[in-house]
Amino acid sequence: MVNSVEQRTPLRFIDLFCGLGGFRIAAQIACQERDMNPQWVFASDIDVDAQAIYQANFGERPAGDITQVNESEIPDHDILLAGFPCQAFSICGDRRGFADVRGTLFFDIARILTVKRPPAFILENVKQLRTHDKGRTLGRIVEILANLGYQVEWRILNALNFGLPQKRERIFIVGFRDTCPYRWPEGGLPMRPLLELLEPEVDNFYYASAKIRQNRLQSVTSRFAYEELTLWHENKSGNIGIHPYSCAMRAGASYNYLLVNGKRRLTEREMLRLQGFPDEYCIKGGYSAMRKLVGNSVAIPCVSAVAGAVLDALRGRSIPTRIPQPLVSEQSLQSTIPFRTPSVISLGAVSSQYAE
Ligand SMILES: C[S@@+](CC[C@H](N)C(=O)[O-])C[C@H]1O[C@@H](n2cnc3c(N)ncnc32)[C@H](O)[C@@H]1O
C-alpha cells in the first residue's frame, strides 16, 4: 500500500527542539501554499519558557528533554524538523562540538531517524557547523545520515535573500529516505525595509542609557547613520556596524548589541518580525526570555522556502505507509553512533494531546 504526498492527508510532522515553533509556522506556510494539510504529532523542548509560549500559540505543551524520550514512543511521521542546539558549534560558543553534550543532541535525531524512518527531514544549525573541526563534524553528521539510508543535501542560506531585513546565515541539511530530485530555493527576494517592521513609538523601557547612546554617537562618523532608519550592531571587539538591516539576533548577546539608530533596543514584536513571525503570534514571558527564544529561533521565510522545496521534491513520490528497514542494521549503527539508552518515560500524556 503506497500513498503519494498529496494523497496523504494529513502530512505528519514532528518538531524537535521546537523553541518558539518557528519551524512549525514555516512548514505550515509551505503546506498552505501547496494545499497540503499538516498535522503536528510531536514536539519537544527542554526549556520551560519555550514550552509555555509554544502551548500559548499552538495549544499543545511540548515534551521536555529529548534525551529522556524513547524513540519508539514518538508517533510515526512523514517529516522530522529539528533546529538542533548550536551553542557547541557557534562562533560565540567555545566550539567544542561533539565534545560538548549539547552538540551531541544530533545523536538523538539519529536514533529517532533509525527507528521511525520518516520519508524526509530538515535540520538547521549555525553556519559554523560547516567549518567546525576542519569540516570533520559536518562530514560525520552527513556520513551518519547517509549510513541511515538517506540522500543528504546541505547548503548555507541567508535570511536576507528571503526578504527579511536580517543577515542570518544558517546551514540547512535535508534528507530523503528515497532518492528525490531536491532543488534548493534560490531566494533573491527583495528585502523588506526596516520601516515596515519597526514600531513608530516604543516605551522608555527600551531606550539605552544616556551614557551608552552618547558612546555610540561618538563612535560613528557616517552621515548615513543619522539619516536612515538603521540598526547599530556592536561586534565582539566593540566596533559599531551600521546597516539598514539587522545582524543575526542571538540568544546570549548583550542587551545593547543591536540598537535602533544607536538609541534603543528592539521590542519583542520587532524581534519576532525580524524572524518573520506573523503579528498574531502571542508574546508570553519577560523581555529576557523573549530575547533568548527569538535569538534561538529561525528565519521563517527562509525555512518555509526550504520546507516548500522538500514538499515539492516529495510531491508525487510514493511513500510506503509501512516503515522500511534501514539499509544498515541497527546493530552496526550502534557501533558507529554513540546512541543513548534513554530511560523510558511514558509519552501517554504527550501523545494524547497530539491525537487527531
Ligand atoms: C536553536 S534552538 C531551536 C529553536 C526553534 N527552532 C525555534 O524556531 O524557535 C534549540 C532548542 O533546543 C532546546 N533544547 C536544548 N537541549 C534540549 C534537550 N535535551 N531536549 C529538548 N530540547 C532541548 C533549547 O531549549 C532550544 O529551544
Ligand as a Chemical Component Dictionary entry (heavy atoms), coordinates in Angstrom:
data_LIG
# 
_chem_comp.id                   LIG 
_chem_comp.type                 NON-POLYMER 
_chem_comp.pdbx_formal_charge   0 
_chem_comp.three_letter_code    LIG 
# 
loop_
_chem_comp_atom.comp_id 
_chem_comp_atom.atom_id 
_chem_comp_atom.alt_atom_id 
_chem_comp_atom.type_symbol 
_chem_comp_atom.charge 
_chem_comp_atom.model_Cartn_x 
_chem_comp_atom.model_Cartn_y 
_chem_comp_atom.model_Cartn_z 
_chem_comp_atom.pdbx_ordinal 
LIG C1  C1  C 0  18.375 26.549 18.284 1  
LIG S1  S1  S 1  17.008 26.380 19.331 2  
LIG C2  C2  C 0  15.720 25.909 18.226 3  
LIG C3  C3  C 0  14.645 26.935 18.131 4  
LIG C4  C4  C 0  13.453 26.596 17.261 5  
LIG N1  N1  N 0  13.819 26.009 16.003 6  
LIG C5  C5  C 0  12.571 27.821 17.017 7  
LIG O1  O1  O 0  12.095 28.029 15.922 8  
LIG O2  O2  O -1 12.337 28.603 17.939 9  
LIG C6  C6  C 0  17.385 24.900 20.186 10 
LIG C7  C7  C 0  16.353 24.499 21.223 11 
LIG O3  O3  O 0  16.734 23.231 21.753 12 
LIG C8  C8  C 0  16.276 23.165 23.079 13 
LIG N2  N2  N 0  16.972 22.058 23.777 14 
LIG C9  C9  C 0  18.243 22.028 24.255 15 
LIG N3  N3  N 0  18.506 20.839 24.831 16 
LIG C10 C10 C 0  17.390 20.085 24.701 17 
LIG C11 C11 C 0  17.034 18.760 25.094 18 
LIG N4  N4  N 0  17.904 17.979 25.742 19 
LIG N5  N5  N 0  15.797 18.324 24.819 20 
LIG C12 C12 C 0  14.885 19.120 24.171 21 
LIG N6  N6  N 0  15.164 20.394 23.782 22 
LIG C13 C13 C 0  16.395 20.868 24.032 23 
LIG C14 C14 C 0  16.573 24.546 23.630 24 
LIG O4  O4  O 0  15.787 24.828 24.764 25 
LIG C15 C15 C 0  16.258 25.429 22.423 26 
LIG O5  O5  O 0  14.954 25.947 22.493 27 
# 
loop_
_chem_comp_bond.comp_id 
_chem_comp_bond.atom_id_1 
_chem_comp_bond.atom_id_2 
_chem_comp_bond.value_order 
_chem_comp_bond.pdbx_ordinal 
LIG C1  S1  SING 1  
LIG S1  C2  SING 2  
LIG S1  C6  SING 3  
LIG C2  C3  SING 4  
LIG C3  C4  SING 5  
LIG C4  N1  SING 6  
LIG C4  C5  SING 7  
LIG C5  O1  DOUB 8  
LIG C5  O2  SING 9  
LIG C6  C7  SING 10 
LIG C7  O3  SING 11 
LIG C7  C15 SING 12 
LIG O3  C8  SING 13 
LIG C8  N2  SING 14 
LIG C8  C14 SING 15 
LIG N2  C9  SING 16 
LIG N2  C13 SING 17 
LIG C9  N3  DOUB 18 
LIG N3  C10 SING 19 
LIG C10 C11 SING 20 
LIG C10 C13 DOUB 21 
LIG C11 N4  SING 22 
LIG C11 N5  DOUB 23 
LIG N5  C12 SING 24 
LIG C12 N6  DOUB 25 
LIG N6  C13 SING 26 
LIG C14 O4  SING 27 
LIG C14 C15 SING 28 
LIG C15 O5  SING 29 
# 
